């Protein structure tokens, strides 16, 4: 395959969340002494109980306009993702406001929640490059809501207010504990229920950062187990894409949710008072079954020495885990896992990009959330950057690496064949597409077919994720322009 377009990853896939977002919950069949793992049907756009998949292609060409972007939705069913039941949304779709324009990036950094309280999950779609005007003021970056309903998503509303900025990074949760889904952005918390005109019930000024830095990723979940969503933010320098600075200035921040909304952010530090530098992807979920969501973050970038050369002693290709407690994140004792950890297949090598994306979900229904780790730079069978995904089980003591499995396009039952620069695993998420109480793995390979991109949906059983019954789709199935679309680079977080 030709040289690929390298897409900076700064996203995460959140699966284990409070049931309030969509109004329907599925309880894991195994209950522990303190609590059971509760999964929200937070991606159920048509209210049938089956989670639905939304994937963004913000780099795709629409109507001849490069980088205009679109969102593809595949609905769940008793047999998992149903490729015959799908929709594609662009800014040219009937009912969706706006017009496809070069560089709009419609479909970047998706999130979801039942914003208007009608029982159907709504899809929040930023367009990070959109230039528009509100009340006579010029704005860069918009946020559109596609409304859920019995027939699925339809219509759309551009949200007014302070959620909009050039990063257009928004996350959903019940951050004030009133039972309504809220949206938190870089500088504002807007509380639900929202009107169909996009107006929130009330707003609160907040901040995702404490300095002039870039928000790399954001996720929500109930870290302290009080029934109210919290926010965790990863930050890095604005020159993050400069290889010499990729491991400098990272921060991991926590905003505690309460009846009064989100508290001011706290910078997380380890037991020696050092910043927990996080990485570029984060997900929250209960990996030790204690009823509190834990922080899982990926740090795939190669570390560099002072002369700008790769430092083989500090590849930085690992994931970190910070456990949730009644007092919030247990930051003093973070845990790290890499490909040299016992039980994890493979060997740590520069360029594997272990942890480019992470997702958390209970794949085998044992009550402990598992971790999916994207490894899009993994080489195997003589194929460069083919990519793999590792699934690391949770347990009562948290994930250790024991029992980890690795999947690729060469895994038995998985459609396709691993090829050079596919970057399988650059994006990962979990969702319960067949409503059996187990989270199913979804994997994006944006480099597939010369950067057209494709998406794979796996099934899970009592043994966890497996290749049996896996499905895949790309631009041909969606009827979209494949040219450099990088489909599968974005999932809901």
N, C-alpha and C positions, 0 to 999 in steps of 0.2 A: 504494500500500500504506500502512497506518497507520504511525504512528511506531514505531520498533523499540526493543526492549530492548537497551541497550548492554552487551555482555559484555566485561569486561576480559580482554585476552589475556595469558597468561603461560605459554606453552607452546612447544614446539618439536617437530619431527618428525625423528627420527634414522633414517637408512636405512643408510648405509654403516657397518658394524660388524664385529667379528671373527666368524668362522664358528662359534666355540665355543658361542655362545648357543643355536643350534638344531641344531648337529651336521651341517649340510649347507651347502655353499657353492657359489656359482656364480662362475666366474672370467670377467672381461671378456675378449672375444676379442682385444683389443689389449693386448699386454704391452710395458711400457716397460723401459728399461735397468735401473732399480732394482727395480721391482716392477710388478705389475698391480693394477687395482682389484678388490678382492674384495668381493662382496656376500654377506651372510649371508641365508639363508632364515629370517630371525628372526621372521617372522610366519606360519609354516607350521604351523597348529594341528593339521592332520590328517596331516602327514608325507608328502604326495603330491608335494612338490617345487615346488608353486605357492604363492606368497605369498598370504596372506589378509588382508582388510581388517577392522579393528576400529575402530568409531567410537562415541564416547560421547555420550549425550544426558543429562547430569547435571541439566538443568533440567526434564526431562520429567515429566509427570504419570503416575503408575502407580497404578491402582486408586483413582483419585480423590484421590491424595495428591500435591500439587504439589511439584515439585523432588525427588521420590524418585529418579528417574533410571534409565536403562537403558543397556545396551551392545548394539549391533547388529554382527553378524559376517557378512560376505559372502565366500565362499570363491573362491579362484582356480581357473583351469582353463586348458586349452590355448588358449582363446579369450579369456583375461582374466577379469575378475571375472564370476562366474556368479550373476546376481540370483536364479535359481531355487534356489540352494543358500545358504541364509542361516539365521541364528539370532538370536533376541533374548533377552538375559539380564537379569533383574531380581532383586531380593532375594526375589521370590515364585516364581522358577523352581525347579523340583524339583532338589534337591541343592545349591542355593546358600544359604548360611547368611544369617540375618537376616530382616527384614520391611521392606517398603517403608514409609517414613515421610516426612512432610513435611520437606523440606530435607536429606535424606540425601546428595544429590548423588552417587549411585552412578554411576560412569562418568567421573569427572573424572580427568585426568592419567594416562592409560593407559600401561603399559609392558609388555614381553614378554621372555621368556627361558625356556629349558628348565631350570626350577628343580630338578626331580627327576632329571634326567639320563636320561630314558627315550627321548630322541630326538624328542620332540614339544614344540613351543613351547607354553608356558603363558601365559595372559593375566593380568596383574596389574591389578586394578581397585580404586582407592581410592574410598572414600565419605567425602568431606571433611567432611560434616555429621553423620555418624553418631555418636550417643551410645550408649555401651555400657560394659560392665563386664568387667574381666579380673582374676581373682584378688582380687575385692573392691574393686578400684580403678576409679574412674570414668575413662573415656577419651572423648576427642572426636576423631573421625576414625578410620576403620578401613581396612584393606587386605585385599582378598580375592583369592585365586588361583583362577582357573578353569583346570582341568587339561586339557591337550591329549591327544589320543589318535587312534587310527585313524579314528574316526567324527567327529572334531572335538572341540570343547570340551564338557566336561560336568563336573558336580560343582563343588565349591568348598570352600575352606578360608580362614577368617580367620587372618591371620598374627598370632602373638603377638609380644611383644617390643617393642623400642624404635623400630621403623620407624614406628609409628603416632603421629601428632600432628595438629593441626588443619589443617596445610597438606597433609598426606598426599601429599607429593611424593617419588616413588621412581623410581630409574633402575636398569636392569639392565646388567650387563657382567661380564667376568672380571677383577676388580680385584686378584686375587692370583696370577694366572697359573697356576692349578692345573688348568685345563681345565673347571671347573664354573662355571655361571652364578651370579652373586651379585646381591644387591640392596643399593643404597646409599640411605639416607634422610637427612633433615636432621641426625640426630645419631648414626647407627649404620650400619656396614657389616655385613651378615649374609651369610655365605659359604655357597655351596652345596657339595654337593647338599642340598636341603631334603627332609624327610620329607613324606609326604602329610598329616601333621598340622601342617605349616607350620614345623617346627623346623629351623633352619639347622645346618650342621656346626659353626660357631663364629661369634662376633660380635666387633666392634671398635668402640670409641667413636670417632666422627669429628665434624666440624662443617662444615656448608655455608657458614657465615658467620663473620665476626670481630667482629660488633657486633649490636646490637638492630635488625635490618633484616628485610625480607620477602624470601623466596626467590621470584623471579619466574619462573625457568625453570631447568632442569637437563638436561644431556645427557651421554652417554658416548661414547667412541671412543678409538682408539689414536693419540694426538697425537704421540708421540715414536717410533713405529714399533718398539717393543720387544716387541710381541706381547701386551702387558698393557693392559687398558682403563684409561683415565683419566676423570676427571669434570670438567666445567666448569659453573660455577654463575653465574647472573645474579641480582643482588640489587637491591633498591630500598627506599625508605622505606615504612613501614607506611601512611602517608597518600598512597600512590602514586596513588590515584584522585582526589585533589584536583588539578585542572588546574594550579594554581599551583606544585605541587611535583613535577610529572611528570618533570622533567629534573634533579632534585637527588638526590644521594646514591646514584646507581647504582654498582654494582661488578661486576667480572668476575673470577672466582676459578678457580684451577686446582688440582686434587688429583691428584697423580701416583700411578698404580698401580704396585705392585711386588710381589715375592714375599712381602713382609711386610704387604701390604694397601695401603690408601690413605695416602699421606703427608699431613701437615698442609697446609691450604690455603695457596696463594700468591695475593696480590692482584696482578693484572696491571696494569702501568703502561707508558705509551709511552716513547719515547726521551727525553722531557723530564721524566720523572718524574711525569707526571699519570696519574690513574686512567683506565683504559679503561672508560668508563661503560656499555658494552654497550647493553642495551635490555630488551625484554620477551619475546623469543623467540630460541632458539639451536638450531643443528643442527651436527653434526660430519660431515665427509666429506672425501675426498681430491680437492680441486678442481684440483690441479696435477700429479697422477699420480706423486708421489714416494714413495708407499707410506706416508705419514703423514697422519692426519686433520687437517684444518684447521677452525678455528672460524669459523662464519658466524652472525652475530647481526643481528636486525632492531631498528631504533629508529624506530618510526612516529610517536611522539607529537609534537605541536606544541610548540615551545618558547615560554616566556612571559617577558615583560619584568617589571621590578620592580613595575609597576602592575597586573599581572595580565592585560594585554592580549597577544594573540599577537604575537610578534616575527617579522616577515616575513623577517628575515635569518638566522633560526635555526629553520627549520621542523623540523629533526631527522629528516626522513623519508628514511631511507637505510638501507643495510645495511653492516655492517662485516665484514671478513675478516682473520683473524690466522692466518698459516701455521704449520703444525706443523714442528718440527725435531727433530733427535736430542736436543736439550737441552730440548724442550718448546715451548710457544707462542712464536713470534717476535713478542712483544708490542711491541717497540720501534718497529715500522713497520707499524701497521695500515693496511689499504686500505679505502676507502669507495666505495660505488656508489649513485647515486640516479637519478632520472628525468631529470636534466640531464647525466648521464654519456653520452659519445658512444656510440651504438649502442643505447642503451636507449630504447624508444619512450615518448613522453609528455613531460610537463613537470612539474617539482616544483611542487606546489600545496598549500596548507594544507588538511588534511582528507582527502587521498588515503590516508593511513595506509600508505604504502609500507614494507613490512617488518613488518606486523602479525604475520605468521608466516613462517618460512623452513623449507625442507626441502632436503636434499642427496641427489642420486642421479645415476647415469650414464644419462641418458635415451637417448643415441644409441649407446652401446656403444663409444665411442672410447677408453675408459680414463681419462677425466677426468670427475669428478663435476660435475654441473650444479646450479644453484641455482634453486629455485622461490621466488618472492617474492610473498606475498599483498598485494594493494592493494585492500582491501574498500571504501574510501571513494572510489574513482575514479568520476568522473562522465563519461559519454559519451553521445552521441546524444540529449542533452537529458534523460538519466535520472540522477537524483541517487543517489549511493551504490550504484550497480549493482554495482561491483566487478570487478576483473580480476586475473589472475595473470601475472607476468612469469617467463620461464625464461631464465636467464643461463648461457651455456655456460662450462665450465671449459676450461683449456688448460695447456700446459707452464709458462706464466708465471702461471697462475691466472686467475680471471675478470676481464675488463676492461670488460664491457658489450657488446663486439662480438658480433653475431649473436643478440642477445636477441630473443625473441618474446613477444607478449602474447596471452592467451587470455581469452575471456569466454563468456557464454551466447549471444552473437551470433556467435561463431566458427562457420564452416561445419562442419557435422557434429555440433555440440554440441547436445544436447537442451535445450529451454526457450528463454526469451526474457529478456533483461536487463530488470529492473524496478526501480523505486525501492526503495531500502533492502534489496535482496537480500543485500548484503555478500558477494558471491561472492569467495572468496579469504581469508576471515577465518581459515581453517585450511587447511593444505596438507600433503601428505606424498607420498613416493615408495614404491612397492613393485613387485616384479616378479611381477605376477599371472599371466603366461602362461609364465614360465620360459624366456624367450628371451635372457636376459642383459642386458636393457635395463630400466631403471627406468621404471615408468608413473606418471604424475601423478594424484593424487587431490585433489579440491578440495571444501571445504565452504562452503556459503552458508547460514548459520544464520538469515538474515533472510527466506529464500524463503517465500512463501505465509504472510505475516503472522506471521513468526517461528516457523513450524512447522519450517523448515529442510530442506535436501536435500543430497545428496552426489553428486559427479560423478566417474566414473572414465574417464581418458583412456588411449589406447594410444600406444606409442612405436615408432618404426622407426629405420632408419639415419640419418634426418634429425632425429630427436628426437621430442619430443611433437607430436602433431597431433590434430585433431578427429575424424578418421575412426574410426568404431567406438566413439565415446564413449557411455557409458551413465550414467543417473542414477537415483536412487531417493529416496523420502521416506517419510513416515509411512504413507501408504496402502499401499505395497508391503510395509511391515514389519508392518502391522496394529496400529500403536501410536497413542496419543493425540497428535494434532498440536498441541494448544493450547500455544503458547509453548514448544515442546519444544527449539527451537534445535538440531535435528539437524545434525551436521556442524561443531559447534564444537570437537570434540575428536578427535584421532587419537593413535595410539601415538607415544611419544617415547622 
